[in-house]
Amino acid sequence: MANILVVDDEMGIRELLSEILGDEGHAITLAENAQQAREARAAGAPDLVLLDIWMPDTDGVTLLKEWQRDGLLTMPVIMMSGHATIDTAVEATRIGALNFLEKPIALQKLLKAVQQGLSRAQEVARAPLVPPRPVPAAIPVPDAGVPSAAAAPMFAPPAPPAANGSRMVHAISQGEGTGYTLSFDLPLREARDAFERMYFEHHLGREGGSMTRVAEKTGLERTHLYRKLKQLGVEPGKLAKKGV
């Protein structure tokens, strides 16, 4: 587990990065501006910093210069921006930033950059007197035993019409006795949402609430998965505890 400082003036970005990195087992500190970032750094050096460039009070490049000038740039810093130019990225790298991520940040790029930053920090800590060597990024290897998104719940034959003429479809999880019921009488949008809710609840319960494994099994990037679950009102933490 690493201590990671996330500095961004957009609350949605801070929350999303906190959820993703927290799910990876890291401890996250959030700062919405440069002043809060200064206070967090004064409290102790984090293992890694994700620093937004464009902020209202002091921009990220200026803060990076401050840390470099004051001898506080002792941790890897990854810059983030959706509007920065190549010149800005080059300047940040020259000052001491380890990497630069362009928003919107793809999940795999984020995790790869964070892993590289933490690996670099560990390399320096282990051999402070030896010039650090580049650390190759670990390439995620898909689990051969992970079924594809196509291995979703199968459907049993439609049940006979109910007394009021409505029809129901029963979804049965593969290899499990858990079943779900979905009415054909619902409007299309509601029926689709109900199916997606059951689908994600099934996989979250099956994987113990692990967003990483659910993302792999459903074929979604985890950023999209978080948004979808929030939209559907599905709470991964509660499902993991219940073991649904």
Secondary structure in CASP SS format (residue, H / E / C, confidence):
PFRMAT SS
TARGET T0000
AUTHOR 0000-0000-0000
METHOD secondary structure of the structure
MODEL  1
M C 1.00
A C 1.00
N E 1.00
I E 1.00
L E 1.00
V E 1.00
V E 1.00
D C 1.00
D C 1.00
E C 1.00
M H 1.00
G H 1.00
I H 1.00
R H 1.00
E H 1.00
L H 1.00
L H 1.00
S H 1.00
E H 1.00
I H 1.00
L H 1.00
G H 1.00
D H 1.00
E C 1.00
G C 1.00
H C 1.00
A E 1.00
I E 1.00
T E 1.00
L E 1.00
A E 1.00
E C 1.00
N C 1.00
A H 1.00
Q H 1.00
Q H 1.00
A H 1.00
R H 1.00
E H 1.00
A H 1.00
R H 1.00
A H 1.00
A H 1.00
G C 1.00
A C 1.00
P C 1.00
D C 1.00
L E 1.00
V E 1.00
L E 1.00
L E 1.00
D E 1.00
I C 1.00
W C 1.00
M C 1.00
P C 1.00
D C 1.00
T C 1.00
D C 1.00
G H 1.00
V H 1.00
T H 1.00
L H 1.00
L H 1.00
K H 1.00
E H 1.00
W H 1.00
Q H 1.00
R H 1.00
D C 1.00
G C 1.00
L C 1.00
L C 1.00
T C 1.00
M C 1.00
P C 1.00
V E 1.00
I E 1.00
M E 1.00
M E 1.00
S E 1.00
G C 1.00
H C 1.00
A C 1.00
T C 1.00
I H 1.00
D H 1.00
T H 1.00
A H 1.00
V H 1.00
E H 1.00
A H 1.00
T H 1.00
R H 1.00
I H 1.00
G C 1.00
A C 1.00
L C 1.00
N E 1.00
F E 1.00
L E 1.00
E E 1.00
K C 1.00
P C 1.00
I C 1.00
A C 1.00
L H 1.00
Q H 1.00
K H 1.00
L H 1.00
L H 1.00
K H 1.00
A H 1.00
V H 1.00
Q H 1.00
Q H 1.00
G H 1.00
L H 1.00
S H 1.00
R H 1.00
A H 1.00
Q H 1.00
E H 1.00
V H 1.00
A H 1.00
R H 1.00
A C 1.00
P C 1.00
L C 1.00
V C 1.00
P C 1.00
P C 1.00
R C 1.00
P C 1.00
V C 1.00
P C 1.00
A C 1.00
A C 1.00
I C 1.00
P C 1.00
V C 1.00
P C 1.00
D C 1.00
A C 1.00
G C 1.00
V C 1.00
P C 1.00
S C 1.00
A C 1.00
A C 1.00
A C 1.00
A C 1.00
P C 1.00
M E 1.00
F E 1.00
A C 1.00
P C 1.00
P C 1.00
A C 1.00
P C 1.00
P C 1.00
A C 1.00
A C 1.00
N C 1.00
G C 1.00
S C 1.00
R C 1.00
M E 1.00
V E 1.00
H E 1.00
A E 1.00
I E 1.00
S C 1.00
Q C 1.00
G C 1.00
E C 1.00
G C 1.00
T C 1.00
G E 1.00
Y E 1.00
T E 1.00
L E 1.00
S E 1.00
F C 1.00
D C 1.00
L C 1.00
P C 1.00
L H 1.00
R H 1.00
E H 1.00
A H 1.00
R H 1.00
D H 1.00
A H 1.00
F H 1.00
E H 1.00
R H 1.00
M H 1.00
Y H 1.00
F H 1.00
E H 1.00
H H 1.00
H H 1.00
L H 1.00
G H 1.00
R H 1.00
E C 1.00
G C 1.00
G C 1.00
S C 1.00
M H 1.00
T H 1.00
R H 1.00
V H 1.00
A H 1.00
E H 1.00
K H 1.00
T H 1.00
G C 1.00
L C 1.00
E C 1.00
R H 1.00
T H 1.00
H H 1.00
L H 1.00
Y H 1.00
R H 1.00
K H 1.00
L H 1.00
K H 1.00
Q H 1.00
L H 1.00
G C 1.00
V C 1.00
E C 1.00
P H 1.00
G H 1.00
K H 1.00
L H 1.00
A H 1.00
K H 1.00
K H 1.00
G C 1.00
V C 1.00
END
